Amino acid sequence: MITNKIRIHLADDHQALIDGLTNLLQTVPNFEVVGNSLSGTTFYNDVLQNNADKLLLFYMTTSTHFYHQQDCI
């Protein structure tokens, strides 16, 4: 049986959250974390490079400007 994995990109300004979610999502057989972004300045290019199927974004309260990047997608 051939199963395609869902490729996920995580975006948050807290490395601990990204690490925890990556560990959790790795336990799901059909999920593959293909990248992450810690700042809005790299977010758009990171997503383009890793060809993710899904984005998991978290609201930012700092000046990383992830919310501005959402307009580009």
Phi and psi in degrees as a GROMACS rama.xvg file:
@    title "Ramachandran Plot"
@    xaxis  label "Phi"
@    yaxis  label "Psi"
@TYPE xy
-97.7834  125.941  ILE-2
-124.79  125.989  THR-3
-84.2625  132.422  ASN-4
-81.2897  146.69  LYS-5
-84.4461  120.683  ILE-6
-89.8675  122.719  ARG-7
-118.129  137.993  ILE-8
-114.26  129.959  HIS-9
-103.619  142.029  LEU-10
-137.378  120.038  ALA-11
-164.042  160.509  ASP-12
-94.3743  10.3866  ASP-13
-118.38  113.166  HIS-14
-60.1017  -36.2646  GLN-15
-61.3841  -39.7744  ALA-16
-66.3017  -44.0338  LEU-17
-61.8617  -43.9639  ILE-18
-62.3554  -44.6054  ASP-19
-64.1987  -44.8318  GLY-20
-66.9379  -36.9642  LEU-21
-61.1899  -46.7124  THR-22
-61.4077  -42.1416  ASN-23
-65.3053  -47.6639  LEU-24
-67.8231  -25.9382  LEU-25
-67.6247  -15.3968  GLN-26
-83.2103  -9.69388  THR-27
-94.7163  117.549  VAL-28
-56.4278  -33.5158  PRO-29
-93.2448  4.82079  ASN-30
-107.252  141.983  PHE-31
-138.499  118.919  GLU-32
-81.2538  115.271  VAL-33
-102.865  -6.68875  VAL-34
178.62  170.258  GLY-35
-152.478  159.474  ASN-36
-131.683  133.983  SER-37
-99.909  -9.82677  LEU-38
-144.238  154.047  SER-39
-69.197  -21.7904  GLY-40
-69.1752  -26.748  THR-41
-105.924  -10.7744  THR-42
-52.4679  -53.369  PHE-43
-60.1882  -48.6919  TYR-44
-67.1142  -36.557  ASN-45
-59.2471  -46.1508  ASP-46
-64.9028  -41.7382  VAL-47
-62.5058  -36.6947  LEU-48
-75.2867  -33.1309  GLN-49
-97.0089  -3.03089  ASN-50
54.1686  47.6981  ASN-51
-71.0399  149.592  ALA-52
-84.4644  -35.3368  ASP-53
-132.67  147.616  LYS-54
-114.108  135.292  LEU-55
-117.175  103.187  LEU-56
-108.888  148.186  LEU-57
-122.738  145.799  PHE-58
-63.8137  133.89  TYR-59
-100.791  135.726  MET-60
-109.023  1.94503  THR-61
-105.189  -170.616  THR-62
-91.5676  27.0665  SER-63
-79.8903  -14.3214  THR-64
61.8642  37.4503  HIS-65
-61.3563  -36.1397  PHE-66
-63.2012  -28.4241  TYR-67
-72.4621  -32.0874  HIS-68
-69.9126  -25.644  GLN-69
-61.5737  -26.9399  GLN-70
-68.0943  -19.5613  ASP-71
-83.9382  -15.5744  CYS-72
